[in-house]
Amino acid sequence: FVPYILLHKCRCFHTVHSTPEKENRKIKLILKICKSKIRLIGISETIARMIRDFYKVKYKVPIIYNPVNLAKFQEIPLNRNDNYVTFIIVARLVPVKNHQLLLDAFEQTLKNLKNIRLKIVGDGPLKETLIQHTHNLGISPKIDFLGQQNNIPYILKTADIFVLCSIYEGLPLSILEAMAAGLPIISTNVGGIKDIVKDNGILVESNNVKELSEA
């Protein structure tokens, strides 16, 4: 790949889907070697600014937002349980998504609000650890681990509020889909999330249990 770029008259494009500093080491090396022949693309205003600062590029970084098919969500009616306020997170069960923070915050919230539930959609290596953590906190009756799901639009329509507590992000498709389903957002203020969560949600400091619980 690198020799071809260097030896031919061509220009390549690379979309930064996460934050620039979290990109794969190989990608960083390729960008350094082939800097003059690669144009970087951001997925939000914040990510584009991060690209300019991190990679020291001189050109205006173009932005291509992640797309969502709104029709998939508009065709599905609401299916909420009026007996509960249901929170939902759709994310891989991996360290960067920081589900443990969410469980800790949810345990704190349950001290003041009893009629709440949490749906966790997704799978990953931390599943058993997180399930055990819910037992340790004494909140397992209020938590539903739904695993990997194919019909995300339908599941989002069963919830009231979407939550994401990642340590870092680019512009997560999960939040865009939650917005398409009409859900308000609670999220950590990382990456390009602040470009889309404004009047439609609450942003909190990353790794702050108290802030997340209050939100």
C-alpha positions in Angstrom: 0.0 0.0 0.0 2.6 2.5 1.0 5.1 1.8 -1.8 2.2 2.1 -4.3 1.2 5.5 -3.0 4.7 6.8 -3.0 5.5 5.5 -6.5 2.3 6.6 -8.3 0.6 9.8 -9.0 -2.5 9.3 -6.8 -4.2 10.8 -3.8 -5.8 8.7 -1.0 -8.5 9.6 1.5 -8.7 8.4 5.1 -11.7 9.0 7.3 -10.9 9.4 11.0 -13.8 7.6 12.8 -12.4 7.9 16.3 -10.3 10.6 17.8 -7.0 11.0 16.0 -4.8 10.2 18.9 -6.6 6.8 19.3 -6.1 5.7 15.7 -4.2 2.5 15.0 -0.4 2.8 15.1 -0.1 1.4 11.6 -2.4 4.1 10.3 -0.5 6.8 12.1 2.8 5.5 10.5 1.2 5.4 7.0 -0.1 9.0 7.4 3.3 10.1 8.5 5.2 8.5 5.6 2.6 9.4 2.9 1.4 12.7 4.5 1.5 14.8 1.2 -0.6 12.2 -0.7 -3.3 11.5 1.9 -6.2 13.7 2.6 -7.9 13.2 6.0 -11.7 13.4 6.5 -13.5 14.2 9.7 -17.0 13.0 10.8 -17.8 16.1 12.8 -16.6 19.7 13.4 -14.8 18.7 16.6 -13.1 15.7 15.0 -12.0 17.8 12.0 -10.4 20.3 14.5 -8.7 17.5 16.3 -7.3 16.2 13.0 -5.9 19.6 12.2 -4.3 19.9 15.7 -3.0 16.4 15.9 -1.7 15.9 12.4 -0.7 19.5 11.8 -2.4 19.6 8.4 -2.6 22.9 6.5 -5.7 22.3 4.4 -9.3 22.6 5.6 -10.4 19.1 6.7 -13.6 18.1 4.9 -16.4 16.6 7.0 -18.7 13.7 6.1 -21.2 12.9 8.8 -22.3 9.4 9.7 -25.6 8.7 8.0 -28.8 7.2 9.5 -31.8 5.9 7.6 -34.6 7.8 9.3 -37.3 5.7 7.6 -36.3 2.6 9.6 -37.2 4.4 12.8 -40.3 6.3 11.7 -42.0 3.1 10.6 -41.9 1.6 14.1 -44.4 2.7 16.8 -43.4 3.3 20.4 -43.5 0.3 22.6 -42.7 1.6 26.1 -43.6 0.3 29.5 -45.3 3.1 31.4 -44.5 1.5 34.7 -40.8 2.3 34.3 -38.4 4.9 33.0 -36.2 2.7 30.8 -32.6 3.7 30.1 -30.8 2.0 27.2 -27.2 1.7 26.0 -26.2 0.1 22.7 -22.5 -0.6 22.7 -19.9 -3.3 22.6 -19.0 -4.7 26.0 -15.4 -3.5 25.9 -13.4 -1.2 28.2 -13.6 2.0 26.1 -17.4 2.0 26.4 -17.1 2.1 30.2 -20.2 0.1 31.2 -19.0 -0.2 34.7 -19.3 3.6 35.2 -22.9 3.3 34.0 -23.7 0.5 36.4 -22.1 2.5 39.3 -24.1 5.6 38.4 -27.3 3.6 38.0 -26.9 2.1 41.4 -26.6 5.6 42.8 -29.7 6.7 40.9 -31.7 3.8 42.2 -31.4 5.2 45.8 -33.6 8.1 44.7 -35.7 6.6 41.8 -37.1 3.2 42.1 -39.1 2.9 38.9 -36.2 2.8 36.5 -34.6 0.0 34.5 -31.5 -0.3 32.3 -31.3 -2.3 29.0 -27.8 -3.1 27.9 -27.6 -4.1 24.2 -24.3 -5.6 22.9 -21.9 -8.3 23.5 -18.2 -8.5 24.2 -15.4 -9.9 26.4 -16.6 -8.0 29.5 -20.0 -9.5 29.6 -19.5 -11.9 32.5 -17.5 -9.3 34.5 -20.3 -6.7 34.1 -23.0 -9.2 35.0 -21.1 -10.1 38.2 -20.7 -6.4 38.9 -24.5 -5.9 38.8 -24.8 -8.7 41.4 -22.1 -7.1 43.6 -24.0 -3.8 43.5 -27.3 -5.6 44.2 -29.0 -4.1 41.1 -29.3 -7.2 38.9 -33.2 -7.3 39.0 -33.2 -3.8 37.4 -30.7 -4.6 34.6 -31.5 -6.5 31.3 -28.5 -7.8 29.4 -30.0 -8.3 25.9 -26.8 -9.3 24.1 -26.3 -8.7 20.3 -29.5 -7.6 18.6 -30.3 -7.1 14.9 -33.4 -5.0 15.3 -32.0 -1.9 17.0 -34.7 0.5 15.8 -37.4 -1.7 17.5 -35.4 -2.0 20.7 -34.7 1.7 20.9 -38.5 2.3 20.6 -39.0 0.4 23.9 -36.8 2.8 25.9 -37.2 6.3 27.2 -33.6 7.6 27.4 -30.4 6.6 25.7 -27.1 6.6 27.6 -23.5 6.4 26.5 -20.5 6.6 28.8 -17.5 6.0 26.6 -14.0 7.1 27.5 -13.5 8.3 23.9 -15.5 8.4 20.7 -15.7 9.9 17.3 -19.3 10.5 16.3 -21.1 7.3 17.5 -23.7 5.9 15.2 -25.5 4.6 18.3 -26.3 8.1 19.4 -27.5 9.1 16.0 -29.8 6.1 15.9 -31.1 6.9 19.3 -31.9 10.5 18.1 -33.6 9.0 15.1 -35.8 7.0 17.5 -36.7 10.2 19.3 -34.7 9.5 22.5 -33.1 12.2 24.6 -29.4 11.5 25.2 -27.2 11.3 28.3 -23.5 10.9 27.3 -20.0 11.6 28.3 -18.6 14.7 26.6 -16.0 13.1 24.4 -15.0 13.3 20.7 -17.6 14.8 18.4 -20.6 14.0 20.6 -21.0 17.6 21.7 -21.5 18.5 18.0 -24.8 16.6 18.0 -26.0 16.5 21.6 -27.1 20.0 22.5 -30.7 20.8 23.4 -31.6 17.1 23.0 -29.6 15.8 26.0 -27.1 16.2 28.8 -23.3 15.8 28.5 -21.2 14.9 31.5 -17.5 14.6 32.3 -15.9 11.3 31.4 -15.4 8.9 34.3 -17.6 11.0 36.7 -20.0 8.7 38.5 -21.7 11.6 40.4 -22.3 13.7 37.2 -23.7 10.7 35.3 -26.0 9.7 38.1 -27.3 13.3 38.5 -27.9 13.5 34.7 
